[in-house]
Each structure stands twice: as C-alpha cells, then as structure tokens.
Amino acid sequence: MIPLAITIGQDIPDFSPLVVAMAVFLTGVPGFLLITQSPVHLISHSYGYFSETDLLKVGIPSALLWFIVIMLSVLFYW
C-alpha cells in the first residue's frame, strides 16, 4: 500500500507523497475491527476473553476516533 500511497501523493498538488504515505501507514496499523488484525486479538479470542461482537462494540468508536486523529495529524502536524 505504501508505494501506491506515494504514487497518489505525487499526483495530489497540495500534499507531499510522504504525508499521504504516513496517513496510509497510520490507517493500517491498528486492529480495531477484526480479530485477525492483531496477534494479541487472536490469542485473547482463542482463550475466550472476548467475542467478535465485543471487539466491534469497542472497535467502531475507536476507529472513528482514530480516523479523526489521523486527519488532524495530516492537516495540522505534518
């Protein structure tokens, strides 16, 4: 995804390719929604500590907040 983000960043006149690549990296890092996105989730789920529904209940608001953090970082920090 990073090479694609750099290519897209080269085509957007107001953003540098580095900014777009960092936003794509930060978007793909956290595992908020799926159990398979994180080894810790896989281990905890296999022991029965939480279900898929529990992860989605917490993951959807967390993903929305993470999206806001990424957008604010892209627009004001970088």
N, C-alpha and C positions, 0 to 999 in steps of 0.2 A: 504494500500500500504506500510506503514512503516514496518510491520512485514515481508512482502515479501522482501523489500529492505534490512533489517537486515540479513535475511537468505542468500540472494545473496551476500551481503558484507562479510559474513563469508566464502563463497566459493572462493572469489577473493583474491589471496595471497598478492597483493600489496596495497590493500585498506582496511581500517578498516570498520566494519559494520556501525559505526557512520557516517563516511564520506559518504557512499552510502545512508544512511537514510536521511542525511541533503540535499544531492543533489536531492533526490526524493521529499522531502518536498518543497524545493525551486522551483522545476519544476512545482509542482501542485498548488502553491499559486496564481500566477497572473491570471487574467481573460482577456487575450489579444484577444481571438478569438471568443468566444461565448457569447452571451448576458446572458445566464443562469449561467455563471461562477461567476457573481458578483451581489449582490443585488443592488448596485449603478447602474449597467448597466440596470437591469430590470426596475428600477424606471425611469431613464432618457429615456430609449427607450419607455416606456409606455406614456410618455409626448410628444414623437415625436422629441426629441432633436437630434437624430441621427438614421441612419438606419443600417441594418446588413452589408451593403456594406461599410459604413463609418467605422464601427468597424474593418472590415477585412483590409481595406486600412492602418489603423494605427497599427492593431494587428500583421500582418505578420512581418513587420520590427521590431516591438517591441519584438516579440517572438524570433526572430533571435538574437537580441542584448542581450536579457535575457539569452538565451542559452549560448552565449559567456561568459557572466558574471558568470554563474554557472560553466562552465568548468574551467575558470581561478580561481575561488574561490576554486574549488575542488583540482586543481593541485598545486596551489601555496600558498593558505592561510591555508587550513586545513592540 
